[in-house]
Amino acid sequence: MINKIEYKIPYDKDAFGHIYQIINMINKKKYVGKDTGKTGCRWNGTLEGIIREYGYNLHLIRSMRKYDIKNFKRIVFDSAKDRKELNEKEKYWIAFYKSNNQRYGYNKSEGGDGGNTYINKTPEELQET
């Protein structure tokens, strides 16, 4: 169930940030992300996006609407001691799961950058990517 966070590692409240994935349990596509706050904080923005259909990743949000949010699972599976390590781990796990390939996942970039790399692009620039 999506409203519950599953931890594959012991929760480290002293960590700078955590790496998580959101898994579509129907088609097995994944989104890999990072969170530097309490792990649920980032999730609140995703839920708001589902309700209003806007946000940093419309592909993921629309899939949650299409397949029903109850068919998605959130898993925290890695942590980092600082921003550099967090960015490196996000890039590693996105590459590992190939989740920036639309066939396997919902990520829109290679990670490690803070995301939103497509928000300020024109429609023409988006077609080139």
Secondary structure by P-SEA (a helix, b strand, c coil): cccbbbbcccccccccbbbbbbbccccbbbbbbccccccaaaaaaaaaaaaccccccaaaaaaaaaaccccbbbbbccccccaaaaaaaaaaaaaaacccccccccccccccccccccccccaaaaaac
